[in-house]
Amino acid sequence: MKTSTQTDCLQNTFGIEKAIEIISSVGFDAIDISLFIVNLEESPLSRSDYREYARYLRSIAKSNGTYCNQSHAPFPSYIEGNDEYNSLVYSAIVKAIEFSAEIGASQIIVHPFVTKKNQKEENLKFYNSLLPCCKEFNIKVALENMFGRNKKLGRIVPNICSTGEELGEYVDALDSEYFTACLDIGHAGLVGETAVNMIHTLGHDRLTALHVHDNDMIEDLHTLPFTREIDFDTVAAALKDINYSGDMTLEADHFLYDLPDELKVEGAQLMAAVARYLAKKAG
């Protein structure tokens, strides 16, 4: 099983080229390109030559002995009632699909979104609108399990694709050649689910990507596995049970953000060691 981690913190600290170099040098097998930002100048998607730039970054990765295994599209994918934003983010998501294919990713995570009416119908319409782009660039879109916040109660609650059953239903309603599931390990426990149950529910064929990080079962902390409350030994065992064939991809960058810049490379080394440990247990 290959290991990878997102570029988010390292690219924001050192720039994307240096981030690729660091991720490779500390022992990760691959890189998960973070394309979160919708319209800021810092986003590679804002460049007029974004596809050429993606190919350039692909060459940088290759020269460092690594590659891009997956990416993360801008989010939120839709905000109800905000037409200006929705037009902007849809364009950015399409660009992100093109960028990801050019940099060599086999799949890109695109968040589902919440609506007051016809939520499943609107989401399936949205994802199906991306299908021609997926076919043209030969890349899969992975749907992720999400959560919401109840402001009155002051806590996280389920909203869309928060259970294994619902995420599986959404994936099953789409073209299986171009749509798949990404399980966010941290999100699962926040909504009363468990990552273990979601792994078994999604199974080998639907689950092809992971976002691996830890939390206190209260807030979405995105920190290093084995530092908070999630039982990663049982998670690894569940992945082994279904013969998971994807990568062990960390999305634990808040662990790095908490460190001084001078310690971020050493922090990334520890993250790589944890990823290898989990990959070995799950393989």
C-alpha positions in Angstrom: 0.0 0.0 0.0 1.4 3.4 -1.0 1.4 6.4 1.4 0.7 10.0 0.7 -0.2 13.3 2.3 -1.8 16.5 1.2 0.4 19.5 0.3 -1.7 22.1 2.2 0.4 23.2 5.1 3.8 22.7 3.4 2.8 24.5 0.3 1.4 27.4 2.3 4.6 27.6 4.3 7.3 26.9 1.7 5.6 27.0 -1.7 4.2 24.1 -3.8 7.5 23.1 -5.4 9.3 22.8 -2.1 6.3 21.0 -0.6 6.6 18.3 -3.2 10.3 18.0 -2.5 9.8 17.7 1.3 6.9 15.2 1.0 9.1 13.0 -1.1 12.3 13.4 1.0 10.6 12.5 4.3 9.4 9.2 3.0 5.9 9.5 1.5 5.4 7.6 -1.7 3.1 10.2 -3.3 1.5 13.6 -3.0 -2.1 14.7 -2.6 -2.3 18.1 -4.2 -4.5 20.6 -2.2 -6.5 22.8 -4.5 -8.8 24.2 -1.8 -8.8 27.9 -2.6 -11.4 29.0 -5.0 -10.3 32.5 -6.2 -7.2 33.7 -4.4 -4.1 34.5 -6.4 -2.2 31.9 -4.5 -4.1 29.1 -6.1 -2.5 27.3 -9.1 -6.0 27.3 -10.7 -5.9 31.1 -11.0 -3.1 30.9 -13.5 -3.9 31.3 -17.2 -1.4 28.5 -17.9 -2.8 26.2 -15.1 -2.7 23.1 -17.2 0.9 23.7 -18.3 1.8 24.5 -14.7 0.4 21.2 -13.7 2.6 19.4 -16.2 5.5 21.3 -14.8 4.7 20.2 -11.3 4.4 16.7 -12.5 8.0 16.9 -13.8 9.1 18.4 -10.4 7.5 15.4 -8.7 9.1 12.9 -11.1 12.6 14.5 -10.6 12.1 14.0 -6.8 11.1 10.4 -7.3 7.4 10.8 -6.5 4.0 11.4 -8.2 0.6 12.8 -7.5 -1.9 10.1 -6.5 -5.0 12.2 -5.8 -6.1 15.8 -5.2 -8.7 17.8 -3.4 -11.0 20.2 -5.3 -12.1 23.7 -4.1 -14.9 23.6 -1.5 -17.7 24.1 -0.6 -18.9 22.9 -3.9 -22.1 24.9 -3.7 -23.7 27.4 -1.4 -27.5 27.7 -1.6 -28.7 31.1 -2.7 -25.2 32.4 -3.7 -25.2 32.3 -7.5 -22.0 34.4 -7.8 -20.0 32.0 -5.7 -21.6 28.9 -7.3 -20.6 30.0 -10.7 -17.0 30.7 -9.5 -16.6 27.5 -7.6 -18.0 25.3 -10.4 -15.5 26.8 -12.9 -12.7 26.2 -10.3 -13.8 22.6 -9.8 -13.7 21.9 -13.5 -10.2 23.5 -13.7 -9.2 21.4 -10.7 -10.2 18.2 -12.6 -8.2 19.2 -15.6 -5.2 20.3 -13.4 -5.3 17.0 -11.5 -5.3 14.9 -14.6 -2.4 16.9 -16.0 -0.4 16.4 -12.8 -1.1 12.7 -12.9 -3.7 12.1 -10.3 -6.0 9.2 -10.8 -8.8 10.7 -8.7 -10.0 14.0 -7.2 -12.1 14.5 -4.1 -15.1 16.7 -4.7 -17.4 17.4 -1.7 -21.1 16.8 -1.9 -23.3 19.8 -0.7 -26.3 20.5 1.4 -29.6 21.9 0.0 -33.0 22.4 1.6 -34.9 20.6 -1.2 -34.1 17.7 -3.5 -30.6 17.3 -1.9 -29.8 13.9 -3.5 -31.2 14.9 -6.9 -29.3 18.2 -7.0 -26.0 16.5 -6.0 -26.4 13.8 -8.6 -27.1 16.4 -11.2 -24.0 18.3 -10.2 -21.7 15.2 -10.3 -23.2 14.0 -13.6 -22.4 17.4 -15.1 -18.7 16.7 -14.3 -18.8 13.4 -16.2 -17.8 14.7 -19.6 -14.7 16.3 -18.1 -13.9 13.1 -16.2 -14.2 11.1 -19.5 -12.1 13.6 -21.4 -9.3 13.6 -18.9 -9.6 10.0 -17.7 -9.9 10.8 -14.0 -12.3 9.7 -11.2 -14.2 11.9 -8.8 -14.4 10.7 -5.2 -17.3 11.7 -3.0 -16.5 12.3 0.7 -18.5 11.8 3.8 -19.4 15.2 5.3 -20.8 16.8 8.5 -22.7 19.9 9.4 -23.0 22.2 12.5 -26.0 22.8 14.6 -25.4 26.4 15.8 -28.1 26.3 18.5 -26.7 23.1 20.0 -23.1 24.2 19.4 -22.0 20.8 18.0 -21.3 18.8 14.8 -24.2 16.9 13.3 -24.7 14.7 10.3 -25.8 16.3 7.0 -24.8 14.7 3.7 -23.2 11.3 3.0 -22.4 11.2 6.7 -23.1 7.4 6.9 -21.7 4.5 4.9 -25.1 3.7 3.6 -25.8 7.1 2.2 -22.4 7.6 0.8 -22.7 4.2 -0.9 -26.1 5.1 -2.3 -24.8 8.3 -3.9 -21.8 6.5 -5.4 -24.0 3.6 -6.7 -26.3 6.2 -8.5 -23.3 7.4 -10.5 -21.2 5.9 -13.3 -18.9 3.5 -11.4 -16.1 4.0 -14.0 -15.7 7.6 -13.0 -17.1 8.0 -9.5 -16.0 6.5 -6.3 -15.8 7.0 -2.5 -13.3 8.7 -0.3 -13.7 7.9 3.4 -12.7 10.7 5.8 -11.7 8.7 8.9 -12.0 11.8 11.2 -15.4 12.9 10.0 -17.0 9.5 10.7 -16.8 9.6 14.5 -18.0 13.2 14.6 -21.5 12.3 13.5 -22.1 9.1 15.5 -20.8 6.8 12.8 -17.6 4.8 13.0 -14.9 4.6 10.4 -14.9 0.8 10.8 -18.6 0.5 10.0 -18.2 2.8 7.0 -15.3 0.8 5.7 -17.3 -2.4 5.9 -20.4 -0.8 4.4 -18.6 0.8 1.5 -16.5 -2.3 0.8 -13.6 -3.0 -1.6 -15.2 -1.8 -4.8 -16.6 1.5 -3.7 -13.8 2.7 -1.3 -10.7 3.8 -3.2 -9.4 6.8 -1.3 -8.9 7.9 2.3 -8.4 11.1 4.4 -6.7 9.9 7.5 -6.5 12.0 10.6 -7.4 12.0 14.3 -9.7 14.0 16.5 -11.3 14.1 20.0 -14.8 13.0 18.6 -16.0 16.5 19.2 -14.2 18.8 16.7 -12.7 18.3 13.3 -9.1 18.6 14.4 -7.2 17.0 11.4 -4.3 16.0 13.5 -1.9 13.1 13.6 -3.3 9.6 14.1 -2.7 8.1 17.5 -2.7 11.5 19.2 -6.4 11.7 20.1 -9.4 9.4 20.3 -9.8 7.3 17.1 -8.8 3.7 17.4 -6.6 3.3 14.3 -5.7 -0.3 15.0 -9.4 -1.3 14.4 -9.5 1.1 11.3 -6.4 -0.7 9.9 -8.0 -4.1 10.6 -11.2 -3.1 8.8 -9.2 -1.9 5.7 -7.5 -5.2 5.7 -10.8 -7.1 6.0 -12.1 -5.5 2.8 -8.8 -5.9 1.0 -8.6 -2.1 0.5 -6.6 -1.4 -2.6 -6.2 2.4 -2.4 -3.5 4.5 -0.7 -3.0 5.5 2.9 -3.4 9.3 2.6 -3.0 11.6 5.6 -5.0 14.8 5.9 -3.5 15.7 9.2 -2.0 19.0 8.4 -3.2 20.8 11.6 -0.4 18.8 13.3 2.1 20.6 11.1 0.4 24.0 11.5 0.8 23.7 15.3 4.6 23.4 14.8 7.1 26.3 14.2 8.2 26.5 10.6 11.6 25.3 11.7 10.1 22.0 12.9 7.7 21.3 10.0 10.0 19.0 8.1 10.7 16.9 11.2 7.0 16.9 11.8 6.4 15.6 8.3 8.9 12.9 8.9 6.9 11.7 11.8 3.7 11.8 9.7 5.4 9.7 7.1 6.4 7.1 9.7 2.8 7.0 11.0 1.4 6.6 7.4 3.9 3.7 6.8 2.9 2.0 10.0 -0.8 2.2 9.2 -0.2 1.0 5.6 1.7 -2.0 6.9 -1.1 -2.9 9.4 -3.8 -2.4 6.8 -2.0 -4.2 3.9 
